[in-house]
Amino acid sequence: MPTSSTVTAAALLDDLRSRRAGAAPLPGLEPDAYARGHAAFERLSDQRGLIADHLRARLTAIGDEPISVLSVGCGDGSLDVRLAEGLIRAVPGRPVRYVGIDPWSGSAALFAAEMAALEAHELTVDVHVAAFADAPVKHQFDVVVFVHSIYYVPDVGETLRAAVDLLRPGGQLWVLNAPRAALNALVDVLAPRLEDHRQWFSADVERAFVDSGLALGPVVTLDALVDLASGGDEVLDFAVQARLTPDLREPVRTYLDAVSVPGADGRPRVPHPVDVFTTIRH
């Protein structure tokens, strides 16, 4: 039986849906606003640490041979630098090749700077400012990883197949994507379409794996929480992937309050899970 809080959250979401019915789409976020909002959002969430720990463990389990990683949608490098550092420390002296792809030059520059700051002679780094489909990447990799970046591709199945083609035999594709849970139910209502498609959530990714004939390993869910109550307007805009109008901010915050759960410190947190999908190239 639904709880009263679930019913309230559903009613609040319906109210937001009614407010938006027939209205013009909200503006999307410009690249610089997106990057600032993303950085501020991550500071309020424990998800980045959970992802880093999970992927670092997977990377170090691959072995002690030279390793190559392609990070699609690498952003500012704050995650990838932790993974690269983990690889270097796990097997000192092992050659590590790390390539990032990001469509925004500002993020790509930050990625390159983060990696350069490691000052590791065994680390070779490259970064491409491009969409995945346009990036001039031809080498094969041990790992190709999408962390919260497959939302934006036009065709998920086509992207998965292209990513697998970049793997060496035995190489692994990891796709980290959010389910349409409480937070992304809000995104689904408020975010504008991305060019000619909506954002893809975990069910879309799982379906694309199956439809593409790719063997999908066990899906792992990392149960993260984010403190949106402490975030300002920029964080709120990033959370819903749209530039909110003033009249929407209060009902959005009311909805987020309704779906919040107590964190370890007793303060309200919004559930912020991410699913990890894996396939191996045979």
N, C-alpha and C positions, 0 to 999 in steps of 0.2 A: 504494500500500500504506500502511495507517495506521502512523504512527510509534508508538514505545513510549509517548511522552508523551500522544499522543491516546488510546491504549488505556487508559492509567492514568486520564486525566481522565474518560473514559467510564465506567470501572469505579467511580470515586469518585462520579460523578453517580448511577449505578445504586444505589450504597450509600445515598446520601441519599434516593433515591426509595423504597428499601426501608424505611428508618427512618420515613418519613412515611406509608407504606401503612396505611390504616385509622385513622390518627390524626386528631384534631380539627384544623381549620385553625389555623395560627399566627395570632396577633393582627396586624391591620394597624397602620399607624403613625398616631397622632393628628396633627392638622394642625401643632401646634407642634413635635412631634418630627420630623415629615416635613420641615418647613422648616429646622430646625437641621441635620438629617442631610444634606439637600440642599446647604446652604451649605458644610458641611465636605467633602462628597464633591467638589463643584466645585473646591475649593481644591487637591485632589489630582489633578485631571484637566486635560488640555490641551484637552478638547473645547470648553469654552465659548469659548476664544479662537479656535479653528478655525471655530466657528459664526459668531461675531461678524465675523470677516474675510470669510467666504463671503457672509453676508447683507448686510453693508455694501457689498460690491462689487456685489451684485445691485441693491440699492436705489439706489446712485449711478448705475447704468447706466440707470435708468428715464428720466432726463431732468432738466430744471431747472424744470419747472412745479411749482405747489403740489402737495403730496403728502399722502396720508392712509394711515395704517397701523393695522390692528387686530391686536393680539397676544392670542391666546387661550391662557389659562394663563400669564399674564405673570409670575407669581411675584413675587419681590422687586425686579424691574426691573433687576437687574445686567446682563442682556444687552440689554434694550431701551434703556437709557440710552446704551449705546455705539452702538446703531444710530441713535437720535435725534440724538446728537451728531455722528455721521458725516454725516447728512443736512444738518444745520445748517452744518457746516463746508464741505461740498461746494458749496453754493450759498447764500452769505450773504444773508440777507433773505428767502429763500423761505419762504412759510407752510408749516408742517408740523403736521398734526393727528395725534395719537397717542392711541389708545384701548387700554386694557388691560382684560382680563376675568380674574378669578381667584375661585375659590369661597371662599377663606379671607381674612378681613378683615385679618389681620396682614400677609400678603404684599401685599395691595392697598395698604395704608398705606405699606409700604416702597417699592413701585413709585411711588406719588405723590410721596414724599419724594425719591427718586432723580431723578425728572424735574424737580421743582421746583428742585433744586440746580443744574441747568443754567443757570437764570436767563436763559433765552432768550426774548426778547419775541415772536419769530416762531413759537414752539412753543405749541400748544394741546393740553392734556392732559386726559383724562377716564379714570376707572377705575370698573368695575362689579364689585361683590362678588356673583357669581352663577355658576352653571354656564352654559356657552355657550348651551344651549337656552333658558335663562330670562333671559338678559341683554337689557336694553331698548335694543338697538342697531338703528337703522333706516337710518342713513346708508350710502351706498355708499363703498367704499374702493378705493384703488389696489392695496393689498396686504393680504391676510389671512394671518397666519402662526400656525401651531401648532408650538411647539418642545417636544417631549416632553410633550404634553398630550392627544393624541388617544387615548392608552392608556385613558383613563378614561371616554370617552363610551359610552353604551349601544349605539349603532348607528353604525358608521363611515361607511357609505354615506349615511345620512340627514344626518350631520354635514357631510360633504363637500359635499353638494348645498346645504345651508343656507348654508355658507360662501361658495360660488360665487355664491349669490343676493345676497350682500352686496358683491360686486365691481362696480365700474363696467365697461362694455365695455372690454376690453383689460386689465383688472385681473388680478392674479396671486394664486393661492393657493399657499402653500408649507407643506408638512407635513414636519416633521422627526421621524423616528421610528427607534427602534432595531430592528435585525434580531434574530432569535433566535440570536445567536452565543453564545460561551462564557459570558459573564456572564448573559445573559438565559435561557440554558438553566437556570441556577440559579434565576432568578426564576420560571420556569415550574414548577419543582418545589416551591418553598417559599412563594411569595407566595399569600395568600388571594385568592379571587375578588373582583372589584370589583362589589358588589351582585349583579347577575344575569349577570355575564359575566367572563371572564378578561381579562387584559391583552392588548391588540392589539399585534402586532409588524409588521415591515415587510411581510411576505407578506400579512397581513390588509389592510393599507392599500392595497397595490398591487391586490389583488383587488377591493376596494371601489371604487377608481377605475374599473376596467374594468367592473364590474357596474353602476355608476352612469352609464355612457356618457360619462365625462369623459375628454377627450384628455389623456393623461399624457405630459409631456415626458421627456427623458432623466433618469434617476435618478442622482444624484451621491452617492457615499459618502465621508464624511469619516472618515479612519482615526485615531481618537484612542486615547489610552492613559490609564489611571488607576492611581495608586499606592496600591492597597488595603492593601499590606503596612504602610504607615505609618498607616493609619486605625484608630481605636478602634471600640468596639462600636456606637456610634451610626452611624458611617459604614458598618459592615458591615450593620446593619439596613436602612439606606437602600438599599444596593447590592442586597439581595435583596427589598426592599419588604415586609418582615415583621419582627416582633419575635421575634428568634431566642431559643430556649431555650438554657441553658448547654451542654447536651449536643451542640448542633448547631454551636457556634461553631468548635470545632477541626476537625471534618470539612469545614466550609465553607471555612475558611482553607486546609486542605490541598488542596482542589479548586482554589481560586484560585491557589495556588502552582503547581499542575500546568499551568494554562492560561496562566500568565504568560510574557511575553517580555522580553528585556532592553530597558530604555529607553536614551536617549542617554547617561545617566550610568552605565549598566551595572546599575542597580537593577531589580528585577522590576516589570513593569507588566502590568496586565490589559488586553487589547484591548477597546476601548470605542467601536465605530464607531456612526455615525448616518447614516441615509439621508435624502436631501432629495428630496421629491416635488414636482412643479410642474405646475399646469395654468393655462390662461389663459381668461378668459371672453370668448367671441366675440359 
